Amino acid sequence: MRSDHTYNVLWFVAGLSLGVGAGMVLAPKSGAATRRYLGEHAGSARDYIGRGRELYDKGRELADEAAQLYEDGRHLVEDTAL
């Protein structure tokens, strides 16, 4: 049940983001200024995306390492308990 709620929230946020982005780009009075601003800052957004991927990969490696340490400890406890 919780995962259904999570997916609903994620879809809502994704739709909201797309709607806001489309509204900013297509707004009649400030559309050109917004497009110019977004074009100027697109490079920094790519930097943030790249950094986010690096942090995600590092976190995944740490999680895998923690899982391996847990399994090693569990096997150690099982072997000494017998």
RAVEN-V596406 format. One record per residue. RES is the residue in three letters. SS is DSSP state (H for helix, E for strand, C for the rest). PHI is phi in degrees with one decimal (999 if undefined). OMEGA is omega in whole degrees, 0 to 359 (999 if undefined). Layout:
RES|SS|PHI|OMEGA, RES|SS|PHI|OMEGA
This chain:
MET|C|999|182, ARG|H|-65.7|181, SER|H|-66.5|177, ASP|H|-62.2|179, HIS|H|-63.5|180, THR|H|-62.7|179, TYR|H|-63.9|178, ASN|H|-62.3|179, VAL|H|-65.7|179, LEU|H|-63.0|178, TRP|H|-65.3|178, PHE|H|-62.8|181, VAL|H|-64.2|179, ALA|H|-62.8|178, GLY|H|-64.7|178, LEU|H|-62.7|180, SER|H|-63.4|179, LEU|H|-63.4|179, GLY|H|-64.1|179, VAL|H|-66.0|179, GLY|H|-61.9|179, ALA|H|-64.7|179, GLY|H|-63.9|179, MET|H|-67.9|183, VAL|H|-73.5|186, LEU|H|-95.6|180, ALA|C|-62.0|187, PRO|C|-66.0|186, LYS|C|-80.8|187, SER|C|-113.1|183, GLY|H|-60.0|182, ALA|H|-65.2|179, ALA|H|-65.2|180, THR|H|-67.4|179, ARG|H|-62.1|178, ARG|H|-63.5|179, TYR|H|-60.8|180, LEU|H|-64.8|178, GLY|H|-64.3|180, GLU|H|-68.2|185, HIS|H|-101.9|181, ALA|H|-65.7|180, GLY|H|-63.5|180, SER|H|-68.4|177, ALA|H|-65.1|178, ARG|H|-63.8|178, ASP|H|-62.2|179, TYR|H|-65.7|179, ILE|H|-65.3|178, GLY|H|-62.5|179, ARG|H|-65.2|177, GLY|H|-62.2|178, ARG|H|-63.9|178, GLU|H|-60.5|180, LEU|H|-65.3|178, TYR|H|-62.8|180, ASP|H|-62.8|179, LYS|H|-64.4|178, GLY|H|-63.4|179, ARG|H|-65.5|177, GLU|H|-62.6|178, LEU|H|-63.8|178, ALA|H|-65.7|177, ASP|H|-63.8|179, GLU|H|-65.2|179, ALA|H|-64.4|178, ALA|H|-64.2|179, GLN|H|-65.9|177, LEU|H|-62.8|177, TYR|H|-62.3|180, GLU|H|-63.7|178, ASP|H|-61.1|178, GLY|H|-65.3|179, ARG|H|-63.9|179, HIS|H|-66.1|178, LEU|H|-63.0|180, VAL|H|-67.3|179, GLU|H|-63.9|180, ASP|H|-67.3|182, THR|H|-80.1|181, ALA|H|-75.9|181, LEU|C|-81.8|999
